[in-house]
Amino acid sequence: MFELMIWGGVCLSLLGLAGLIWCIFRVARARRAGLQDDALRAVIQSVLPINMAAMFLSVIGLMLVVIGIILS
């Protein structure tokens, strides 16, 4: 039971990490493209909700891992 919680948390954390890496690459690509200030701000604003969701998934996943380890 707790192993499932741990591995589920690991999967959520890795999914969140992948989302964070995607956000980093997306903003870095936009910066390298030399966009104007308004265009760069629009890219960052479009990436922000995905970044927040990825952080949320990572935190929830790590919480599941810690709780699963403590309870097992």
Contacts in CASP RR format, 6 or more apart in sequence:
PFRMAT RR
TARGET T0000
AUTHOR 0000-0000-0000
METHOD contacts of the structure
MODEL  1
MFELMIWGGVCLSLLGLAGLIWCIFRVARARRAGLQDDALRAVIQSVLPI
NMAAMFLSVIGLMLVVIGIILS
2 68 0 8 1.000
2 69 0 8 1.000
2 71 0 8 1.000
2 72 0 8 1.000
3 72 0 8 1.000
5 64 0 8 1.000
5 65 0 8 1.000
5 67 0 8 1.000
5 68 0 8 1.000
5 71 0 8 1.000
6 64 0 8 1.000
6 65 0 8 1.000
6 68 0 8 1.000
6 69 0 8 1.000
6 72 0 8 1.000
8 61 0 8 1.000
8 64 0 8 1.000
9 60 0 8 1.000
9 61 0 8 1.000
9 62 0 8 1.000
9 64 0 8 1.000
9 65 0 8 1.000
10 61 0 8 1.000
10 65 0 8 1.000
12 57 0 8 1.000
12 58 0 8 1.000
12 60 0 8 1.000
12 61 0 8 1.000
12 64 0 8 1.000
13 57 0 8 1.000
13 58 0 8 1.000
13 61 0 8 1.000
13 62 0 8 1.000
13 65 0 8 1.000
15 54 0 8 1.000
15 57 0 8 1.000
16 54 0 8 1.000
16 55 0 8 1.000
16 57 0 8 1.000
16 58 0 8 1.000
17 54 0 8 1.000
17 58 0 8 1.000
18 54 0 8 1.000
19 50 0 8 1.000
19 51 0 8 1.000
19 54 0 8 1.000
19 57 0 8 1.000
20 51 0 8 1.000
20 54 0 8 1.000
20 55 0 8 1.000
20 58 0 8 1.000
22 50 0 8 1.000
22 54 0 8 1.000
23 47 0 8 1.000
23 50 0 8 1.000
23 51 0 8 1.000
23 54 0 8 1.000
26 43 0 8 1.000
26 47 0 8 1.000
27 43 0 8 1.000
27 44 0 8 1.000
27 47 0 8 1.000
30 39 0 8 1.000
30 40 0 8 1.000
30 43 0 8 1.000
30 44 0 8 1.000
31 40 0 8 1.000
34 40 0 8 1.000
35 43 0 8 1.000
END
